Amino acid sequence: MASRRVHVVDGARTPFLRARTGPGAFTASDLAVACGRPLLLRQPFEASAFDEVIVGSTMPSPDEANIGRVVALRLGCGEKVPAWTVMRNCASGLQAIDTAWLNIQAGRSRLVLAGGTDAMSHAPLLYPPEFVRWLAHWASAKSAARRAALALQFRPAFLKPVIAILRGLTDPVVKLSMGSTAEIVAARFGITRLQMDEFAVESHRRLAHAQDEGHLGEIEPLYGTDGTVHAADDGLRRDSSVERLAKLRPVFDKPYGNVTAGNSSQITDGAAMLILADEETVREHGLEPLGTIIDSHWGALDPAEMGLGPVHAATPLLLRNGLTWDDIDCVELNEAFAAQVLGCLAAWDSAEYCKAHFGLDKAFGAPDRRKVNADGGAIALGHPVGASGARIVLHALKDLQRTGGRRAVATICIGGGQGGAILLERA
């Protein structure tokens, strides 16, 4: 591995806004620009100084083709700064940061803007294939007789929309929704509905405490065109309780499942952007980094148990660096589902699982729950898929800065059966 040290100089994110009725007030590029602009304004260099801009996104709109370039131009980076988009499902933002880190290590770049964004409320409704074919024939029809014949072939069912976000959250290989994979993980480790709901309530409690104590300073407010100010994550339910959550019905495996809307991450709009630089650039501009990227790892597993991806990413990462969870002060483990996070903790505590998958003689051991998502996670604040990987990296570094901790791990499960993890140290 190259010896060049790569620093995270600074970062910002938007509030995460829960999808409600119809498309939200901001597109994915709006969100990235909204947190990127104040981030760049407080730097001592111009936006044109970047060697590249890398943005992770899973569902940019048709008007945001290569959204990385759209964001770069809207931020004033100029036409000479190359920009591109990466997509690795839930880890797209983490992939952007990892790629920036590798490019700086290799000497291809010195200063990179990287992050992720998604406006999930803008996910499109699509026509079914049967209607698309019918429309194609209609457009090519050259006579009234042909159009009359086609009119007789029209069926009202053609107008039933395909909901893109539901298709996107269903694995095309194993034909399971992400929620169903969480049910499989829960069944494997005997995780109960009560445990899931208790975890969800704790996520909301921790986020409420973080908001009250000012632990989320990385958030830059959003300003709507109607004058509305969005200053905080709005998915928080301060009145959440196990009793309330117990009334919710299962969403994915009806009627006997345990994964509900209340113990799952929320469909959300949001963005997070970070600045990465090598040591020479840090010295040149007199920058004060948040921390340093030490290493990263990507793992893969059965898509039907995709929620265990963090185990398959973070375990090899820590082993390669001679570390255990006792050496880590902050763990940001994205909360796709309560069952998924609890499943990861159970897998780390399982000697059988650790031997089968990592050849260990004993259980690797789970991190202390107090270290895991200390300020709440995606169940409470939401999971804009392209942005979450960048958010957990940024917040892990902010947490180290606030608490004086030394090391952090940010890790995430990935639809399709993968996991990503990154090892960070405070500057």
C-alpha positions as CSV (number, residue, x, y, z in Angstrom):
1,M,0.0,0.0,0.0
2,A,1.2,3.5,-0.8
3,S,2.6,5.5,2.1
4,R,0.8,8.8,1.4
5,R,-1.5,9.8,4.3
6,V,-4.9,11.0,3.3
7,H,-6.8,13.3,5.6
8,V,-10.5,14.3,5.8
9,V,-10.2,18.0,6.1
10,D,-13.8,19.0,6.7
11,G,-17.4,17.9,5.9
12,A,-21.0,18.9,6.1
13,R,-24.4,17.3,5.5
14,T,-28.0,18.4,5.1
15,P,-30.7,17.6,7.6
16,F,-32.2,14.2,6.6
17,L,-35.9,14.9,5.6
18,R,-38.4,12.1,5.7
19,A,-40.3,11.4,2.6
20,R,-44.0,12.3,3.0
21,T,-46.6,12.9,0.2
22,G,-45.0,13.2,-3.2
23,P,-41.6,14.5,-4.2
24,G,-39.8,16.5,-1.5
25,A,-38.7,20.2,-1.9
26,F,-35.2,19.3,-3.0
27,T,-33.7,17.2,-5.7
28,A,-30.5,15.1,-5.1
29,S,-28.3,17.7,-6.6
30,D,-30.0,20.5,-4.7
31,L,-29.2,18.6,-1.5
32,A,-25.5,18.1,-2.4
33,V,-25.1,21.7,-3.4
34,A,-26.9,22.9,-0.2
35,C,-24.4,21.2,2.1
36,G,-21.4,21.6,-0.3
37,R,-21.7,25.4,-0.7
38,P,-21.2,26.4,2.9
39,L,-18.5,23.7,3.2
40,L,-16.5,25.3,0.4
41,L,-17.1,28.9,1.5
42,R,-15.2,28.3,4.7
43,Q,-12.1,26.9,3.0
44,P,-9.1,29.0,2.2
45,F,-8.9,27.7,-1.4
46,E,-11.2,28.1,-4.4
47,A,-13.7,25.5,-5.6
48,S,-11.6,25.2,-8.8
49,A,-8.7,23.8,-6.7
50,F,-10.2,20.3,-6.6
51,D,-8.6,17.6,-8.7
52,E,-11.9,15.8,-8.9
53,V,-15.4,15.5,-7.5
54,I,-16.9,12.1,-6.7
55,V,-20.5,11.7,-5.7
56,G,-22.3,8.5,-4.7
57,S,-26.0,8.3,-5.7
58,T,-28.4,5.5,-6.4
59,M,-31.3,7.2,-8.0
60,P,-30.6,10.6,-9.5
61,S,-33.4,12.0,-11.6
62,P,-33.3,12.0,-15.4
63,D,-32.3,15.7,-15.2
64,E,-29.2,14.8,-13.1
65,A,-27.3,12.4,-15.4
66,N,-23.8,12.0,-14.0
67,I,-24.9,13.9,-10.9
68,G,-21.3,14.3,-9.7
69,R,-20.7,16.6,-12.6
70,V,-23.9,18.4,-12.1
71,V,-23.0,19.1,-8.4
72,A,-19.4,20.1,-9.3
73,L,-20.6,22.7,-11.9
74,R,-23.3,24.0,-9.6
75,L,-20.8,24.4,-6.8
76,G,-18.6,26.6,-9.0
77,C,-15.7,24.1,-9.4
78,G,-15.5,25.1,-13.0
79,E,-15.5,23.3,-16.3
80,K,-11.9,22.0,-15.9
81,V,-12.5,19.9,-12.7
82,P,-13.5,16.4,-13.7
83,A,-16.4,14.9,-11.8
84,W,-18.1,11.6,-11.8
85,T,-20.7,9.4,-10.1
86,V,-20.4,6.0,-8.3
87,M,-23.0,3.6,-7.3
88,R,-22.7,0.7,-4.8
89,N,-26.3,0.7,-3.5
90,C,-26.4,1.7,0.2
91,A,-22.6,2.3,0.3
92,S,-22.4,4.7,-2.6
93,G,-21.3,7.6,-0.4
94,L,-18.8,5.4,1.3
95,Q,-17.5,4.2,-2.1
96,A,-17.0,7.8,-3.2
97,I,-14.9,8.5,-0.1
98,D,-12.9,5.2,-0.6
99,T,-12.2,6.0,-4.2
100,A,-11.1,9.5,-3.3
101,W,-8.8,8.0,-0.7
102,L,-7.3,5.5,-3.1
103,N,-6.7,8.1,-5.8
104,I,-4.9,10.4,-3.4
105,Q,-2.8,7.5,-2.1
106,A,-1.9,6.7,-5.7
107,G,-0.8,10.3,-6.4
108,R,-3.5,10.8,-9.0
109,S,-5.2,13.5,-7.0
110,R,-4.3,15.8,-4.1
111,L,-7.6,17.4,-3.2
112,V,-11.0,15.8,-3.7
113,L,-14.6,16.6,-2.9
114,A,-16.4,13.4,-2.2
115,G,-19.7,12.3,-0.7
116,G,-23.2,11.1,-1.5
117,T,-26.7,12.2,-2.1
118,D,-30.2,10.9,-2.8
119,A,-33.7,12.3,-2.8
120,M,-35.6,9.1,-2.4
121,S,-39.0,10.9,-2.3
122,H,-38.3,11.7,-6.0
123,A,-38.0,8.1,-7.0
124,P,-40.1,7.8,-10.2
125,L,-43.2,5.9,-11.0
126,L,-42.6,3.8,-14.1
127,Y,-44.9,2.3,-16.7
128,P,-45.1,-1.5,-16.9
129,P,-43.3,-3.1,-19.9
130,E,-46.6,-4.1,-21.5
131,F,-47.7,-0.4,-21.7
132,V,-44.2,0.7,-22.9
133,R,-44.5,-1.8,-25.8
134,W,-48.1,-0.7,-26.6
135,L,-46.9,2.9,-26.7
136,A,-44.1,2.0,-29.0
137,H,-46.5,0.3,-31.4
138,W,-48.8,3.3,-31.1
139,A,-46.1,5.8,-32.0
140,S,-45.0,3.8,-35.0
141,A,-48.6,3.2,-36.3
142,K,-49.0,4.8,-39.8
143,S,-52.7,4.3,-40.4
144,A,-56.0,5.0,-38.6
145,A,-56.8,1.3,-39.0
146,R,-53.7,0.3,-37.2
147,R,-54.4,2.7,-34.4
148,A,-57.9,1.5,-34.1
149,A,-56.6,-2.1,-33.7
150,L,-54.2,-1.0,-31.1
151,A,-56.9,0.9,-29.2
152,L,-58.8,-2.4,-28.9
153,Q,-55.7,-4.0,-27.3
154,F,-55.3,-1.4,-24.6
155,R,-56.0,-2.6,-21.1
156,P,-56.6,-0.5,-17.9
157,A,-53.9,-2.6,-16.2
158,F,-51.4,-0.9,-18.4
159,L,-51.7,2.2,-16.3
160,K,-50.8,0.5,-13.0
161,P,-47.4,2.1,-12.1
162,V,-44.2,0.3,-11.2
163,I,-42.9,1.9,-8.0
164,A,-39.2,2.3,-8.7
165,I,-38.2,2.5,-5.1
166,L,-39.8,-0.8,-4.2
167,R,-38.0,-2.4,-7.2
168,G,-34.8,-0.9,-6.1
169,L,-35.2,-2.3,-2.6
170,T,-35.7,-5.8,-3.9
171,D,-32.8,-8.0,-4.7
172,P,-33.1,-9.1,-8.4
173,V,-31.2,-12.4,-7.8
174,V,-32.8,-13.9,-4.7
175,K,-36.1,-12.0,-5.3
176,L,-36.3,-10.8,-1.7
177,S,-37.0,-7.3,-0.4
178,M,-34.4,-5.8,1.9
179,G,-36.9,-6.2,4.8
180,S,-37.3,-9.9,4.1
181,T,-33.5,-10.3,4.3
182,A,-33.7,-8.7,7.8
183,E,-36.4,-11.2,8.8
184,I,-34.0,-14.0,7.7
185,V,-31.2,-12.5,9.8
186,A,-33.5,-12.2,12.8
187,A,-34.6,-15.8,12.5
188,R,-31.0,-17.0,12.2
189,F,-30.0,-15.4,15.5
190,G,-33.4,-15.6,17.4
191,I,-33.9,-11.9,17.5
192,T,-37.4,-11.1,18.8
193,R,-39.9,-8.4,17.9
194,L,-39.4,-6.9,21.4
195,Q,-35.6,-6.6,20.9
196,M,-36.1,-4.9,17.5
197,D,-38.6,-2.4,18.9
198,E,-36.4,-1.7,22.0
199,F,-33.5,-1.0,19.7
200,A,-35.6,1.4,17.6
201,V,-36.8,3.3,20.6
202,E,-33.2,3.6,21.8
203,S,-32.2,5.0,18.3
204,H,-34.8,7.8,18.7
205,R,-33.7,8.4,22.3
206,R,-30.1,8.8,21.3
207,L,-30.8,11.1,18.4
208,A,-33.0,13.3,20.6
209,H,-30.2,13.5,23.1
210,A,-27.7,14.4,20.4
211,Q,-29.9,17.2,19.1
212,D,-30.5,18.6,22.5
213,E,-26.7,18.5,23.4
214,G,-25.5,19.9,20.1
215,H,-23.7,16.8,18.9
216,L,-24.7,17.3,15.2
217,G,-22.8,20.4,14.3
218,E,-22.0,19.0,10.8
219,I,-25.6,19.8,9.7
220,E,-26.1,22.8,7.4
221,P,-29.7,24.1,7.2
222,L,-31.8,23.7,4.1
223,Y,-33.7,26.7,2.8
224,G,-36.8,26.0,0.7
225,T,-38.0,28.3,-2.1
226,D,-41.1,29.0,0.0
227,G,-38.9,30.3,2.9
228,T,-39.1,27.2,5.0
229,V,-36.0,26.4,7.0
230,H,-35.1,22.8,7.6
231,A,-32.5,22.8,10.4
232,A,-32.7,19.3,11.8
233,D,-33.4,15.7,10.9
234,D,-37.1,15.5,10.9
235,G,-37.6,11.7,11.2
236,L,-37.1,11.8,15.0
237,R,-40.1,10.6,17.0
238,R,-39.5,11.8,20.6
239,D,-42.6,10.0,21.8
240,S,-41.5,6.7,20.4
241,S,-42.1,3.8,22.8
242,V,-42.1,0.0,22.8
243,E,-45.9,0.2,23.4
244,R,-46.5,2.3,20.4
245,L,-44.2,0.3,18.1
246,A,-45.9,-3.0,19.2
247,K,-49.1,-1.8,17.5
248,L,-47.5,-1.7,14.1
249,R,-48.0,-4.6,11.7
250,P,-45.2,-6.4,9.9
251,V,-44.5,-4.9,6.5
252,F,-42.5,-7.5,4.6
253,D,-43.4,-11.0,5.8
254,K,-47.1,-10.8,6.5
255,P,-48.7,-11.7,8.9
256,Y,-46.0,-13.4,11.0
257,G,-42.9,-11.3,10.5
258,N,-41.4,-8.9,13.0
259,V,-39.9,-6.2,10.8
260,T,-42.1,-3.1,10.8
261,A,-41.9,0.5,9.6
262,G,-41.1,1.4,13.2
263,N,-38.0,-0.8,13.5
264,S,-36.7,-0.1,10.0
265,S,-34.8,2.9,8.5
266,Q,-36.9,5.7,7.0
267,I,-37.2,6.6,3.4
268,T,-35.4,9.9,3.3
269,D,-33.8,12.8,1.3
270,G,-30.3,14.0,2.3
271,A,-26.7,14.5,1.3
272,A,-23.3,14.6,2.9
273,M,-20.0,15.9,1.4
274,L,-16.4,15.7,2.6
275,I,-13.1,17.2,1.6
276,L,-10.1,14.8,1.4
277,A,-6.5,16.0,0.9
278,D,-2.9,14.8,1.1
279,E,-0.4,16.1,3.6
280,E,1.2,18.5,1.2
281,T,-2.1,20.1,0.4
282,V,-2.9,20.3,4.1
283,R,0.3,22.2,4.8
284,E,0.0,24.4,1.7
285,H,-3.4,25.7,2.8
286,G,-2.9,25.6,6.5
287,L,-5.8,23.2,6.9
288,E,-6.8,21.5,10.2
289,P,-8.1,18.0,9.3
290,L,-10.8,16.2,11.2
291,G,-8.9,12.9,10.9
292,T,-7.0,10.4,8.7
293,I,-8.3,7.4,6.7
294,I,-6.2,4.4,7.8
295,D,-7.7,1.5,5.8
296,S,-10.9,0.2,4.3
297,H,-12.4,-3.2,3.4
298,W,-15.2,-4.5,1.2
299,G,-16.8,-7.9,1.9
300,A,-19.5,-10.0,0.3
301,L,-21.9,-12.7,1.4
302,D,-25.3,-14.3,0.6
303,P,-27.7,-11.6,-0.7
304,A,-30.4,-13.2,1.4
305,E,-28.5,-12.2,4.5
306,M,-27.2,-8.8,3.2
307,G,-27.6,-7.2,6.6
308,L,-24.6,-9.0,8.0
309,G,-22.4,-7.2,5.5
310,P,-20.7,-5.0,8.2
311,V,-19.4,-8.2,9.9
312,H,-17.8,-9.3,6.6
313,A,-16.2,-5.9,6.1
314,A,-15.2,-4.7,9.5
315,T,-13.9,-8.0,10.8
316,P,-11.2,-8.4,8.2
317,L,-10.4,-4.7,8.4
318,L,-9.7,-4.9,12.1
319,L,-7.8,-8.2,11.9
320,R,-5.6,-6.8,9.2
321,N,-4.7,-3.8,11.4
322,G,-4.2,-5.9,14.5
323,L,-7.2,-4.3,16.3
324,T,-10.2,-5.5,18.3
325,W,-13.3,-3.5,19.1
326,D,-11.7,-2.6,22.4
327,D,-9.3,-0.4,20.4
328,I,-12.2,1.5,18.7
329,D,-13.8,4.4,20.4
330,C,-16.7,5.1,18.0
331,V,-18.6,2.7,15.8
332,E,-21.0,4.0,13.2
333,L,-23.0,1.0,11.9
334,N,-25.8,2.1,9.6
335,E,-29.2,1.0,10.8
336,A,-31.0,-0.3,7.8
337,F,-33.1,-2.4,10.2
338,A,-33.0,-3.0,13.9
339,A,-32.8,-6.8,13.2
340,Q,-29.8,-6.2,10.9
341,V,-27.7,-4.3,13.5
342,L,-28.7,-6.8,16.2
343,G,-27.8,-9.6,13.8
344,C,-24.3,-8.2,13.3
345,L,-23.7,-7.9,17.0
346,A,-24.9,-11.5,17.4
347,A,-22.7,-12.7,14.6
348,W,-19.6,-11.1,16.2
349,D,-20.5,-12.9,19.4
350,S,-21.0,-16.3,17.7
351,A,-17.9,-18.5,17.8
352,E,-19.6,-20.7,15.2
353,Y,-20.2,-17.8,12.8
354,C,-16.7,-16.4,13.2
355,K,-15.1,-19.8,12.6
356,A,-17.2,-20.6,9.6
357,H,-16.6,-17.2,7.9
358,F,-13.2,-16.0,9.2
359,G,-11.5,-19.1,10.4
360,L,-11.2,-17.8,13.9
361,D,-10.8,-20.1,16.9
362,K,-13.3,-18.1,19.0
363,A,-15.9,-15.3,18.6
364,F,-14.4,-12.0,17.5
365,G,-16.6,-10.3,20.0
366,A,-19.1,-7.5,19.4
367,P,-18.4,-3.9,20.2
368,D,-19.8,-2.3,23.3
369,R,-23.3,-1.2,22.6
370,R,-22.6,2.2,24.1
371,K,-20.0,2.8,21.3
372,V,-22.4,1.9,18.5
373,N,-24.4,4.8,17.0
374,A,-24.1,6.8,20.2
375,D,-26.0,9.6,18.6
376,G,-28.7,7.5,17.0
377,G,-28.9,6.0,13.6
378,A,-30.9,5.6,10.4
379,I,-34.0,4.2,12.2
380,A,-34.4,7.6,13.8
381,L,-32.8,10.0,11.3
382,G,-33.3,8.2,8.0
383,H,-31.3,6.4,5.3
384,P,-31.0,8.4,2.0
385,V,-29.3,5.4,0.3
386,G,-26.6,7.3,-1.6
387,A,-25.7,9.6,1.3
388,S,-25.6,7.3,4.3
389,G,-22.1,5.9,3.8
390,A,-20.7,9.5,3.7
391,R,-22.8,10.5,6.7
392,I,-21.5,7.8,9.0
393,V,-17.8,8.6,8.1
394,L,-18.4,12.3,8.8
395,H,-20.2,11.8,12.0
396,A,-17.6,9.3,13.3
397,L,-14.9,11.9,12.8
398,K,-17.0,14.5,14.5
399,D,-17.6,12.2,17.4
400,L,-13.9,11.6,17.8
401,Q,-13.2,15.3,17.7
402,R,-15.9,16.0,20.3
403,T,-15.0,13.1,22.7
404,G,-11.2,13.0,22.2
405,G,-11.4,9.4,21.0
406,R,-8.6,8.1,18.8
407,R,-10.1,5.6,16.4
408,A,-13.5,5.0,14.7
409,V,-15.0,2.5,12.3
410,A,-17.8,3.4,9.9
411,T,-19.5,0.4,8.4
412,I,-22.6,-0.3,6.3
413,C,-24.6,-3.2,4.8
414,I,-25.2,-3.2,1.1
415,G,-28.2,-4.5,-0.9
416,G,-27.0,-7.4,-3.0
417,G,-25.0,-9.0,-0.2
418,Q,-22.0,-6.8,0.5
419,G,-20.5,-4.7,3.3
420,G,-18.2,-1.8,3.5
421,A,-16.0,-0.5,6.4
422,I,-13.5,2.2,6.8
423,L,-11.0,2.8,9.7
424,L,-10.5,6.3,10.8
425,E,-8.2,8.1,13.3
426,R,-8.6,11.5,14.8
427,A,-6.1,14.1,13.6
